[in-house]
């Protein structure tokens, strides 16, 4: 524990800031995970999920929780995966159609 008055105050400020930053960083992380899961599960609202993840990353970068280049890199990777997802035909639906045709 610090003995110096200014360091005690600095510790209080750091704790408060850490909790504030944690909210935005956690929200961005959760949104990115949800977007990746939506792509892997071929969900119909994948595009909206990716856009909400991008919004969460922008908010985190705006607040200074993550660096703007870090947010940009993550957004680029998400958009790259989304483009590949939209270009490729959905695998799960094709498999269902083949099963129905075989019966």
N, C-alpha and C positions, 0 to 999 in steps of 0.2 A: 504494500500500500504506500502511496506517495505521501511525503510529508509536506511538500511545498504546495502552497495554496493554489497557485496557478496550474500546477500539474493535476491537482485534484479536480479542478474545474475542467481542465482539458480531458480528463478521463470521463467525466460525466457527459461532456459534449460528444466524445467519440462513441460512447455507448448509445446515446440517443440517435446519432447519425447512422450507426451500424444497424439499428433496428429499423430505421426509416428506409435505408437502402435495401435491406433484406426483403422488404415487401415487393419492391419493383423487380429485383433480381429474381426472386422466386416466381413472380407472375410471368416474367419473360421465359424462364426455364420451363414452367408448366405449359405455357402456350406452345412453345416449340415442340415439346414432347407430344402434346395433343395433335399437332399438325403432322408430325412424323407417323404417329399411330393411325391417323385418318388416311394417310397415303398407303400405308401397308395393309390396311383393312378394306381398301376400295370403297370408302364411304362417299355418298353423293355430295355431302357438304364440305368436301376436302378444300376447295378453293377458299371458302369463307373462313375455314379454320386457319389456313395458311396466312390469309390477310390479317386475321386477328393476332396471330403470332408476330407478324411483321410490325403491327401497331404496338404490341407490348415491347418489342425490341427497341422501337423508336422512342417510346416513353422512357425506357431505362437509360438509353443513351442521352436523351434530353436532360434527365435528372443528374447525369454524371455517374450513374451507378456502374455502367459499363462504358468502355471507350467507344466513340462513334465508329471507328474502323472495325472494331469487334462486332458491333451491331450490323454494320454493312456487310461484313463477311458472312455472318450467319444468315442474313436476309438473302444474300446471293445464293448461298447453298440451298436454302429452302426453295427459292424460285427455280433453281436448276432442277431440283427433284420434282417440283410441281410440273414443270414443262415436260419432263420425261414421263411423268405419270399421266398427263393429259394426252401426250402423243401416242403412248402405248395403249393398245386395246385392253380393256379390263379382262383379266385372266379368269376371275371367279365367275363372271357371267357366261363366258364361253364354255367353261366346264359344266355349268348348269344346263346350258342349251344342248350340249352333247349328251348329257345324261338323259334328258327328256326325249331326245331324238332316238336314243338307243332303246328306250322302253317302248 
